[in-house]
Amino acid sequence: MTPAQLKASAQADSQPPRGLSHEAQSLWFIKKGDWESAHNIAQDIETPIGSWLHALLHLIEGDLGNARYWFVEAGRPVKKPSQIDELWDEIAEEVLN
């Protein structure tokens, strides 16, 4: 699945496609606009990618201090709220490849 297909699914479907990794499920729920479900999934991913997803979620939430913490935990550069869509694409590219 490509990032574009994941986005399209989030816009059209009521549930994420079967067989997605937890990371991809979290990304799907982010694009669906279901922050709570995306966050619940990301909390249980104890890897640098999970931290990166967490950073994105807190950036979306507007909690910049918490987002900054998670970017550091992920070993990734801190992004700004204006970069949310670009960051989603960047994470999706890594998760789906």
C-alpha positions in Angstrom: 0.0 0.0 0.0 1.2 3.5 -0.8 0.8 6.6 1.3 -1.7 7.9 -1.3 -3.8 4.7 -1.0 -3.7 4.9 2.8 -5.0 8.5 2.6 -7.7 7.5 0.1 -8.9 4.7 2.3 -9.1 7.0 5.3 -11.3 9.3 3.3 -13.5 6.6 1.8 -13.7 3.7 4.3 -15.2 3.3 7.7 -12.4 1.0 8.9 -8.7 0.7 8.1 -7.8 -2.0 5.6 -7.0 -5.4 7.0 -3.4 -6.4 7.6 -2.0 -2.9 8.3 0.8 -2.6 10.8 0.0 -0.8 14.0 2.0 2.2 12.7 0.0 2.3 9.5 -3.3 2.0 11.5 -2.3 5.0 13.6 -1.6 7.0 10.4 -4.9 5.9 8.9 -6.8 7.1 12.0 -4.8 10.4 11.9 -6.1 11.0 8.3 -9.5 9.9 9.4 -9.5 12.7 12.0 -9.8 10.2 14.9 -7.0 11.5 17.1 -8.0 9.4 20.1 -7.8 6.1 18.2 -4.5 7.1 16.5 -3.1 8.1 19.9 -4.2 4.9 21.6 -2.4 2.8 19.0 0.7 4.9 19.0 1.1 4.7 22.8 1.7 1.0 22.5 4.4 1.2 19.8 7.6 1.3 21.9 10.0 2.0 19.0 11.4 5.2 17.5 8.6 5.1 14.9 6.1 5.0 17.7 7.8 8.1 19.2 7.7 9.8 15.8 4.0 9.1 15.5 3.5 10.4 19.0 5.3 13.6 18.0 3.0 14.0 15.0 -0.1 13.5 17.2 0.9 16.0 19.8 1.8 18.5 17.0 -1.7 18.0 15.7 -3.1 18.5 19.2 -1.1 21.7 19.5 0.9 20.5 22.5 4.2 21.7 21.1 6.3 21.0 24.2 5.1 17.4 24.3 5.6 17.1 20.5 9.2 18.3 20.9 9.8 15.7 23.6 8.6 12.9 21.3 10.7 14.2 18.3 13.8 14.0 20.5 12.8 10.5 21.7 12.4 9.4 18.0 15.7 11.0 17.1 14.0 13.1 14.5 14.1 16.9 13.8 11.4 18.9 15.4 8.7 20.1 13.0 6.2 23.0 13.1 2.4 22.8 13.0 2.6 24.1 9.4 4.5 20.9 8.5 1.9 18.4 9.7 0.8 17.1 6.3 4.5 16.9 5.1 5.4 15.0 8.3 2.4 12.5 7.8 3.7 11.8 4.3 7.3 11.3 5.6 6.2 8.9 8.3 3.9 7.0 5.9 6.6 6.6 3.4 8.9 5.0 6.0 6.2 2.9 7.6 4.8 1.6 4.3 8.1 0.7 2.7 
